């Protein structure tokens, strides 16, 4: 007795002819091409979004009052008894921002720490 595996007509996963294979490929491409276009639009959008985020981060980093930030850090270092680093920061304030109010404070703190 010979057993053959028979697949009912219309249920096969493989196309039975080149024409059927071509038709199946055409149907598949009908869904793949719009998906590819959507991926391209999404990639463009994400590129623009990432660029905008980078620009915002750069602007935020550059727009801060660095002399004020340095002074706060120096004062913190001084409170932590890290006098060497505090002096370095005070000197940086005086060197980088000599006419700022923070430079006056830094000069006074340097005089007091000597």
MARZADO-242812 format. One record per atom (N, C-alpha, C, O): x, y, z; residue number from 1; atom name; chain; residue in one letter. Coordinates in pm, whole numbers, plus 32768, in hexadecimal, padded with zeros to 4 digits. Each point is the difference from the previous one (the first is absolute). Layout:
N
[titi [X Y Z] NUM CA A A] ...
***
This chain:
114
[titi [8055 7F8C 8000] 1 N A X] [titi [7FAB 8074 8000] 1 CA A X] [titi [805B 807B 8000] 1 C A X] [titi [8057 800D 8055] 1 O A X] [titi [7F95 8049 7F50] 2 N A X] [titi [8051 8077 7FF0] 2 CA A X] [titi [7FB3 8079 8032] 2 C A X] [titi [7F8E 8017 7FD8] 2 O A X] [titi [80B2 8038 8083] 3 N A X] [titi [7FBF 8077 8035] 3 CA A X] [titi [803A 8079 7FBB] 3 C A X] [titi [8079 8013 7FFB] 3 O A X] [titi [7F32 803C 7FD2] 4 N A X] [titi [802B 807C 7FC1] 4 CA A X] [titi [7FC4 8074 804D] 4 C A X] [titi [7F8C 7FFF 802A] 4 O A X] [titi [80C7 8064 7FE4] 5 N A X] [titi [7FD0 8077 8043] 5 CA A X] [titi [7FBE 8058 7F96] 5 C A X] [titi [8044 8034 7FA7] 5 O A X] [titi [7F3D 7FDB 8062] 6 N A X] [titi [7FBA 8052 7F9F] 6 CA A X] [titi [7FD6 8083 803F] 6 C A X] [titi [7FC8 8003 806E] 6 O A X] [titi [8054 8067 7F4D] 7 N A X] [titi [7FD7 8084 802D] 7 CA A X] [titi [7F88 8028 7FAE] 7 C A X] [titi [8005 7FFE 7F85] 7 O A X] [titi [7F8E 8026 80BE] 8 N A X] [titi [7F89 8029 7FB5] 8 CA A X] [titi [801F 807B 7FAA] 8 C A X] [titi [8053 8053 8023] 8 O A X] [titi [7F6A 7FB5 7F71] 9 N A X] [titi [8012 806E 7FA1] 9 CA A X] [titi [7FDE 8084 8044] 9 C A X] [titi [7F9B 800B 8046] 9 O A X] [titi [80BB 805C 7FA4] 10 N A X] [titi [7FE6 8084 8037] 10 CA A X] [titi [803B 8015 808B] 10 C A X] [titi [7FFE 8070 8032] 10 O A X] [titi [8037 7F27 800D] 11 N A X] [titi [8036 800C 8086] 11 CA A X] [titi [8098 7FFC 8003] 11 C A X] [titi [803D 800C 806B] 11 O A X] [titi [7FFE 7FE5 7F24] 12 N A X] [titi [8090 7FF4 7FFA] 12 CA A X] [titi [8043 8086 801E] 12 C A X] [titi [7FD1 8069 7FD7] 12 O A X] [titi [809D 7F91 8072] 13 N A X] [titi [804D 8078 801C] 13 CA A X] [titi [8057 8025 7F89] 13 C A X] [titi [8026 8074 7FF2] 13 O A X] [titi [7FFA 7F2E 7FBA] 14 N A X] [titi [8054 8018 7F8D] 14 CA A X] [titi [7FAB 800F 7F83] 14 C A X] [titi [7FA2 7FB4 7FE9] 14 O A X] [titi [8081 80AD 7FC7] 15 N A X] [titi [7FB7 8010 7F83] 15 CA A X] [titi [801D 7F8B 7FA3] 15 C A X] [titi [806F 7FCA 7FFF] 15 O A X] [titi [7F2C 800F 7FB4] 16 N A X] [titi [800E 7F8B 7FAB] 16 CA A X] [titi [803E 8021 7F79] 16 C A X] [titi [8027 7FA4 7FB7] 16 O A X] [titi [7FE2 80DC 8025] 17 N A X] [titi [8039 8022 7F7E] 17 CA A X] [titi [8049 8085 800A] 17 C A X] [titi [7FF6 8048 8064] 17 O A X] [titi [8054 7FD7 7F33] 18 N A X] [titi [8047 8080 7FFD] 18 CA A X] [titi [7F9D 8074 8002] 18 C A X] [titi [801A 8067 803E] 18 O A X] [titi [7F78 7F89 7F7E] 19 N A X] [titi [7F9A 806A 7FFD] 19 CA A X] [titi [7FC9 8018 808D] 19 C A X] [titi [7FEB 8072 8029] 19 O A X] [titi [7FFD 7F21 801E] 20 N A X] [titi [7FCB 800D 8088] 20 CA A X] [titi [8069 803F 805B] 20 C A X] [titi [7FDF 8052 8055] 20 O A X] [titi [809F 7F88 7F97] 21 N A X] [titi [806B 803B 8050] 21 CA A X] [titi [800C 8095 7FE2] 21 C A X] [titi [8014 8050 805C] 21 O A X] [titi [7FE0 7FD5 7F28] 22 N A X] [titi [8006 808C 7FDA] 22 CA A X] [titi [7F8C 804E 803C] 22 C A X] [titi [8012 8070 8030] 22 O A X] [titi [7F79 7F55 7FCE] 23 N A X] [titi [7F8B 8041 803A] 23 CA A X] [titi [8011 8011 8097] 23 C A X] [titi [7FDD 8069 8038] 23 O A X] [titi [8058 7F32 8009] 24 N A X] [titi [8017 8008 8091] 24 CA A X] [titi [8068 806C 801F] 24 C A X] [titi [7FF1 804B 8061] 24 O A X] [titi [8077 7FBC 7F50] 25 N A X] [titi [8067 8067 8013] 25 CA A X] [titi [7FC5 808B 7FEC] 25 C A X] [titi [8020 805C 804B] 25 O A X] [titi [7F8C 7FB3 7F51] 26 N A X] [titi [7FBF 8082 7FE6] 26 CA A X] [titi [7FA9 8029 8076] 26 C A X] [titi [8001 8074 8028] 26 O A X] [titi [7FB4 7F2C 8010] 27 N A X] [titi [7FAB 801F 8073] 27 CA A X] [titi [8054 8025 8079] 27 C A X] [titi [7FDD 805C 804B] 27 O A X] [titi [8092 7F5F 7FC9] 28 N A X] [titi [8057 801E 8071] 28 CA A X] [titi [803D 808B 7FF2] 28 C A X] [titi [8006 804C 8060] 28 O A X] [titi [8028 7FD6 7F27] 29 N A X] [titi [803B 8083 7FE8] 29 CA A X] [titi [7F9C 8070 8016] 29 C A X] [titi [8026 806F 8026] 29 O A X] [titi [7F5D 7F75 7FC1] 30 N A X] [titi [7F99 8066 8013] 30 CA A X] [titi [7FFE 802D 8092] 30 C A X] [titi [7FE1 8074 801C] 30 O A X] [titi [803F 7F32 8041] 31 N A X] [titi [8003 8023 808E] 31 CA A X] [titi [808A 8030 802D] 31 C A X] [titi [800B 8053 805A] 31 O A X] [titi [805E 7F79 7F69] 32 N A X] [titi [8087 8021 802A] 32 CA A X] [titi [8027 808D 7FD4] 32 C A X] [titi [803F 8048 804D] 32 O A X] [titi [7F9F 7FE0 7F3B] 33 N A X] [titi [8027 8084 7FD0] 33 CA A X] [titi [7FC8 8071 8055] 33 C A X] [titi [804C 805A 8024] 33 O A X] [titi [7F33 7FA7 7FFF] 34 N A X] [titi [7FD0 806B 8059] 34 CA A X] [titi [8044 7FFC 8089] 34 C A X] [titi [8019 8068 803C] 34 O A X] [titi [8006 7F21 7FF5] 35 N A X] [titi [8045 7FF4 807F] 35 CA A X] [titi [808A 803D 7FF5] 35 C A X] [titi [802E 8044 805C] 35 O A X] [titi [8015 7FA5 7F35] 36 N A X] [titi [8084 803A 7FE9] 36 CA A X] [titi [7FF7 8098 7FFC] 36 C A X] [titi [8056 8045 8039] 36 O A X] [titi [7F44 7FF0 7F85] 37 N A X] [titi [7FEC 8092 7FFD] 37 CA A X] [titi [7FE8 8036 808C] 37 C A X] [titi [8034 806A 8023] 37 O A X] [titi [7F7E 7F4E 802C] 38 N A X] [titi [7FE4 802C 8088] 38 CA A X] [titi [8081 7FFF 8054] 38 C A X] [titi [8016 805A 8051] 38 O A X] [titi [803D 7F41 7F9B] 39 N A X] [titi [807F 7FFC 8049] 39 CA A X] [titi [8058 8075 7FDB] 39 C A X] [titi [8043 803A 8055] 39 O A X] [titi [7FBD 7FEA 7F2B] 40 N A X] [titi [8050 8072 7FD2] 40 CA A X] [titi [7FCE 8081 8041] 40 C A X] [titi [8050 8051 802E] 40 O A X] [titi [7F2D 7FC3 7FD5] 41 N A X] [titi [7FC8 8076 8040] 41 CA A X] [titi [801F 8002 8095] 41 C A X] [titi [8020 8069 8038] 41 O A X] [titi [7FD7 7F24 8008] 42 N A X] [titi [801E 7FF7 808E] 42 CA A X] [titi [8094 801E 801A] 42 C A X] [titi [8021 8047 805F] 42 O A X] [titi [8035 7F83 7F4D] 43 N A X] [titi [8090 801B 800F] 43 CA A X] [titi [801D 8094 7FEF] 43 C A X] [titi [8050 8039 804A] 43 O A X] [titi [7F71 8008 7F53] 44 N A X] [titi [8013 8090 7FEC] 44 CA A X] [titi [7FD0 804E 807A] 44 C A X] [titi [8044 805C 802E] 44 O A X] [titi [7F49 7F7F 8005] 45 N A X] [titi [7FC9 8044 8075] 45 CA A X] [titi [805C 7FF1 8078] 45 C A X] [titi [801C 8061 8046] 45 O A X] [titi [8013 7F24 7FD2] 46 N A X] [titi [8058 7FE9 8072] 46 CA A X] [titi [8084 804A 7FF1] 46 C A X] [titi [8038 8030 8063] 46 O A X] [titi [7FFB 7FD9 7F24] 47 N A X] [titi [807C 804C 7FEA] 47 CA A X] [titi [7FED 8092 8023] 47 C A X] [titi [8056 803C 8042] 47 O A X] [titi [7F3C 7FFE 7F93] 48 N A X] [titi [7FE3 808C 801F] 48 CA A X] [titi [7FED 8012 8096] 48 C A X] [titi [8031 8060 803A] 48 O A X] [titi [7F87 7F44 8004] 49 N A X] [titi [7FE7 8007 8090] 49 CA A X] [titi [8081 7FF7 804F] 49 C A X] [titi [8016 804D 805D] 49 O A X] [titi [803F 7F55 7F80] 50 N A X] [titi [8080 7FF2 8045] 50 CA A X] [titi [8056 807D 7FEE] 50 C A X] [titi [803F 802F 805E] 50 O A X] [titi [7FC2 8007 7F29] 51 N A X] [titi [804A 807C 7FE7] 51 CA A X] [titi [7FCD 8073 8056] 51 C A X] [titi [804F 804D 8037] 51 O A X] [titi [7F2D 7FBE 7FD5] 52 N A X] [titi [7FC6 806B 8051] 52 CA A X] [titi [8024 7FF0 8094] 52 C A X] [titi [801C 8062 8044] 52 O A X] [titi [7FE3 7F23 7FEC] 53 N A X] [titi [8024 7FE6 808C] 53 CA A X] [titi [8092 8025 8019] 53 C A X] [titi [8021 803C 8066] 53 O A X] [titi [8036 7FA0 7F3D] 54 N A X] [titi [808E 8021 800F] 54 CA A X] [titi [8013 8097 8003] 54 C A X] [titi [804C 8033 8053] 54 O A X] [titi [7F71 8015 7F54] 55 N A X] [titi [800C 8092 7FFE] 55 CA A X] [titi [7FCF 803B 8083] 55 C A X] [titi [803F 805B 8037] 55 O A X] [titi [7F52 7F74 7FFD] 56 N A X] [titi [7FCB 8032 807F] 56 CA A X] [titi [8062 7FE7 8073] 56 C A X] [titi [8015 8057 8054] 56 O A X] [titi [8026 7F33 7FAE] 57 N A X] [titi [8060 7FE1 806A] 57 CA A X] [titi [807A 805A 7FF9] 57 C A X] [titi [8033 802C 8067] 57 O A X] [titi [7FFB 7FF0 7F21] 58 N A X] [titi [8074 8058 7FF0] 58 CA A X] [titi [7FDD 808D 802E] 58 C A X] [titi [804F 8041 8045] 58 O A X] [titi [7F3B 7FEF 7F95] 59 N A X] [titi [7FD7 8086 8029] 59 CA A X] [titi [7FF1 800B 8098] 59 C A X] [titi [8027 8064 803B] 59 O A X] [titi [7FA1 7F37 8001] 60 N A X] [titi [7FF0 8001 8092] 60 CA A X] [titi [8088 7FFE 8044] 60 C A X] [titi [8016 8047 8062] 60 O A X] [titi [8045 7F69 7F6A] 61 N A X] [titi [8085 7FF6 803C] 61 CA A X] [titi [804D 8083 7FF1] 61 C A X] [titi [804D 8025 8058] 61 O A X] [titi [7F9F 8020 7F39] 62 N A X] [titi [804C 807A 7FE7] 62 CA A X] [titi [7FC1 807C 803E] 62 C A X] [titi [8043 8065 8013] 62 O A X] [titi [7F3D 7F94 800D] 63 N A X] [titi [7FBB 8078 802D] 63 CA A X] [titi [800A 8017 8097] 63 C A X] [titi [7FDA 806A 8030] 63 O A X] [titi [8059 7F33 801A] 64 N A X] [titi [8008 800F 8091] 64 CA A X] [titi [806A 8065 8029] 64 C A X] [titi [805D 801D 7FB5] 64 O A X] [titi [7F92 8019 80C4] 65 N A X] [titi [8061 805E 8037] 65 CA A X] [titi [8070 7FAD 803F] 65 C A X] [titi [7FF6 7FD4 8072] 65 O A X] [titi [8075 8018 7F41] 66 N A X] [titi [806A 7FA8 802E] 66 CA A X] [titi [8048 8037 807A] 66 C A X] [titi [802C 7FB3 8055] 66 O A X] [titi [7FE3 80D1 7FB6] 67 N A X] [titi [8043 8037 8075] 67 CA A X] [titi [7FAF 7FE3 807E] 67 C A X] [titi [8038 7FE2 806A] 67 O A X] [titi [7F45 8026 7F8C] 68 N A X] [titi [7FAA 7FE2 8073] 68 CA A X] [titi [800A 7F6C 8024] 68 C A X] [titi [8008 7FDC 8075] 68 O A X] [titi [7FF8 7FCE 7F24] 69 N A X] [titi [800B 7F71 8019] 69 CA A X] [titi [8087 7FDE 803F] 69 C A X] [titi [8008 7FAF 805C] 69 O A X] [titi [8063 808E 7F71] 70 N A X] [titi [8084 7FE9 803A] 70 CA A X] [titi [8007 802E 8091] 70 C A X] [titi [803B 7FBD 8055] 70 O A X] [titi [7F8A 80B6 7FC6] 71 N A X] [titi [8000 8034 8089] 71 CA A X] [titi [7FB6 7FA2 805F] 71 C A X] [titi [8030 7FE4 806E] 71 O A X] [titi [7F5C 7FEB 7F67] 72 N A X] [titi [7FB5 7FA3 8055] 72 CA A X] [titi [8051 7F81 8019] 72 C A X] [titi [8001 7FCC 8070] 72 O A X] [titi [8042 8003 7F27] 73 N A X] [titi [8051 7F87 8010] 73 CA A X] [titi [8075 801A 805D] 73 C A X] [titi [8020 7FAD 8055] 73 O A X] [titi [8021 80C6 7F9C] 74 N A X] [titi [8072 8022 8056] 74 CA A X] [titi [7FD3 800B 8092] 74 C A X] [titi [8044 7FCF 805A] 74 O A X] [titi [7F4A 8070 7FBD] 75 N A X] [titi [7FCD 800C 8088] 75 CA A X] [titi [7FDF 7F77 803A] 75 C A X] [titi [801A 7FE5 8076] 75 O A X] [titi [7FAE 7FC4 7F38] 76 N A X] [titi [7FE3 7F78 802D] 76 CA A X] [titi [8082 7FB8 8024] 76 C A X] [titi [8008 7FBF 8068] 76 O A X] [titi [805B 804C 7F42] 77 N A X] [titi [8081 7FBF 801B] 77 CA A X] [titi [803D 8036 8082] 77 C A X] [titi [803B 7FB4 804E] 77 O A X] [titi [7FB7 80CC 7FC8] 78 N A X] [titi [8035 803C 807B] 78 CA A X] [titi [7FB7 7FC7 807B] 78 C A X] [titi [8040 7FE2 8065] 78 O A X] [titi [7F3C 8011 7F92] 79 N A X] [titi [7FB3 7FC7 806F] 79 CA A X] [titi [8027 7F6E 8019] 79 C A X] [titi [7FF8 7FCF 8071] 79 O A X] [titi [8033 7FEC 7F26] 80 N A X] [titi [8029 7F74 800D] 80 CA A X] [titi [8092 7FF3 802C] 80 C A X] [titi [8037 7F92 8004] 80 O A X] [titi [8008 80DF 801C] 81 N A X] [titi [808C 8005 802C] 81 CA A X] [titi [8062 7FD6 7F92] 81 C A X] [titi [806E 7FD1 801C] 81 O A X] [titi [7F67 803F 7F67] 82 N A X] [titi [8058 7FE6 7F8F] 82 CA A X] [titi [8035 8088 7FD0] 82 C A X] [titi [7FDB 8030 7F95] 82 O A X] [titi [807B 800B 80BD] 83 N A X] [titi [802F 8088 7FEB] 83 CA A X] [titi [8051 800D 7F7E] 83 C A X] [titi [7FF7 8065 7FBB] 83 O A X] [titi [8058 7F35 8025] 84 N A X] [titi [8054 8006 7F87] 84 CA A X] [titi [7FA8 8010 7F84] 84 C A X] [titi [801A 8055 7FAB] 84 O A X] [titi [7F7F 7F59 804C] 85 N A X] [titi [7FA7 800A 7F8B] 85 CA A X] [titi [7FAF 8081 8002] 85 C A X] [titi [7FE8 803C 7F97] 85 O A X] [titi [7FEE 7FEE 80DE] 86 N A X] [titi [7FB5 807E 800B] 86 CA A X] [titi [8054 8074 7FCD] 86 C A X] [titi [7FCF 8055 7FB7] 86 O A X] [titi [80B2 7FAE 8070] 87 N A X] [titi [8059 806B 7FD0] 87 CA A X] [titi [800F 7FFC 7F69] 87 C A X] [titi [8001 8069 7FBF] 87 O A X] [titi [800C 7F20 800A] 88 N A X] [titi [800B 7FF2 7F6E] 88 CA A X] [titi [7F86 803B 7FBA] 88 C A X] [titi [800B 8044 7F9A] 88 O A X] [titi [7F80 7F9E 809E] 89 N A X] [titi [7F84 8033 7FC4] 89 CA A X] [titi [7FF5 8098 800F] 89 C A X] [titi [7FD7 8045 7FA2] 89 O A X] [titi [804E 7FEF 80D2] 90 N A X] [titi [7FFE 8091 8013] 90 CA A X] [titi [8060 8044 7F9D] 90 C A X] [titi [7FDE 8066 7FC6] 90 O A X] [titi [8098 7F60 8029] 91 N A X] [titi [8061 8038 7FA1] 91 CA A X] [titi [7FCA 7FFB 7F70] 91 C A X] [titi [8017 805C 7FB1] 91 O A X] [titi [7FA3 7F39 802F] 92 N A X] [titi [7FC3 7FF5 7F7A] 92 CA A X] [titi [7F98 806E 7FEA] 92 C A X] [titi [7FF7 8039 7F93] 92 O A X] [titi [7FBB 7FE5 80D4] 93 N A X] [titi [7F9C 806B 7FF7] 93 CA A X] [titi [8044 8085 7FE7] 93 C A X] [titi [7FD7 804C 7FA8] 93 O A X] [titi [8092 7FD1 80A4] 94 N A X] [titi [8048 807F 7FF1] 94 CA A X] [titi [803F 800A 7F75] 94 C A X] [titi [7FFD 806A 7FC2] 94 O A X] [titi [803B 7F28 800C] 95 N A X] [titi [8041 7FFE 7F7E] 95 CA A X] [titi [7F9A 800A 7F8D] 95 C A X] [titi [8016 8049 7FA0] 95 O A X] [titi [7F7C 7F6E 8069] 96 N A X] [titi [7F9F 7FF8 7F92] 96 CA A X] [titi [7F9C 8074 7FFE] 96 C A X] [titi [7FD4 802A 7F95] 96 O A X] [titi [8009 8008 80E0] 97 N A X] [titi [7F97 8067 800B] 97 CA A X] [titi [8031 8070 805E] 97 C A X] [titi [7FC4 8016 8069] 97 O A X] [titi [80A6 8030 7F72] 98 N A X] [titi [803E 8060 805E] 98 CA A X] [titi [7FA8 8074 802A] 98 C A X] [titi [8013 8036 806D] 98 O A X] [titi [7F8D 7FF1 7F41] 99 N A X] [titi [7FAE 8075 8023] 99 CA A X] [titi [7F78 7FDA 803A] 99 C A X] [titi [7FAD 8058 8018] 99 O A X] [titi [803C 7F29 7FFF] 100 N A X] [titi [7F7D 7FD6 8034] 100 CA A X] [titi [7FF9 8010 8098] 100 C A X] [titi [8068 8004 8043] 100 O A X] [titi [7F20 8004 7FF3] 101 N A X] [titi [7FF1 8005 8092] 101 CA A X] [titi [8035 7F81 8043] 101 C A X] [titi [802F 8004 8072] 101 O A X] [titi [7FCA 7F8D 7F47] 102 N A X] [titi [8032 7F82 8038] 102 CA A X] [titi [8099 8006 800F] 102 C A X] [titi [8038 7FC3 805B] 102 O A X] [titi [800B 8087 7F4A] 103 N A X] [titi [8091 800D 800B] 103 CA A X] [titi [8026 804C 807F] 103 C A X] [titi [8063 7FE0 8041] 103 O A X] [titi [7F4E 8086 7FE2] 104 N A X] [titi [8019 804A 807D] 104 CA A X] [titi [7FF5 7FA3 8078] 104 C A X] [titi [8054 8001 805A] 104 O A X] [titi [7F42 7FAE 7FA6] 105 N A X] [titi [7FEE 7FA0 806C] 105 CA A X] [titi [8073 7F9C 8003] 105 C A X] [titi [8032 7FDD 806B] 105 O A X] [titi [7FF8 7FF4 7F1E] 106 N A X] [titi [806C 7F9F 7FF8] 106 CA A X] [titi [8083 803A 8034] 106 C A X] [titi [804C 7FBC 8046] 106 O A X] [titi [7FCE 80C3 7F98] 107 N A X] [titi [807A 8042 8033] 107 CA A X] [titi [7FFE 8008 8099] 107 C A X] [titi [8065 7FE7 8042] 107 O A X] [titi [7F28 803C 7FF3] 108 N A X] [titi [7FF4 8009 8092] 108 CA A X] [titi [8015 7F78 8041] 108 C A X] [titi [8043 7FF7 8067] 108 O A X] [titi [7F84 7FA0 7F5E] 109 N A X] [titi [8010 7F79 8039] 109 CA A X] [titi [8090 7FD2 7FF6] 109 C A X] [titi [8034 7FC0 805B] 109 O A X] [titi [800E 8060 7F33] 110 N A X] [titi [808E 7FDA 7FF1] 110 CA A X] [titi [8056 8046 806A] 110 C A X] [titi [805A 7FC2 8039] 110 O A X] [titi [7F89 80BC 7FE0] 111 N A X] [titi [804B 804A 8067] 111 CA A X] [titi [7FEB 7FC2 808A] 111 C A X] [titi [805D 7FF7 8050] 111 O A X] [titi [7F27 7FDF 7FCB] 112 N A X] [titi [7FE1 7FC7 8081] 112 CA A X] [titi [8041 7F75 8011] 112 C A X] [titi [8022 7FD8 806F] 112 O A X] [titi [7FEE 7FE0 7F24] 113 N A X] [titi [8037 7F79 8008] 113 CA A X] [titi [8098 7FFD 8003] 113 C A X] [titi [803A 7F97 801D] 113 O A X] [titi [8008 80D8 7FC6] 114 N A X] [titi [8094 8002 7FFE] 114 CA A X] [titi [803A 800E 8089] 114 C A X] [titi [807A 8003 800F] 114 O A X] 
***
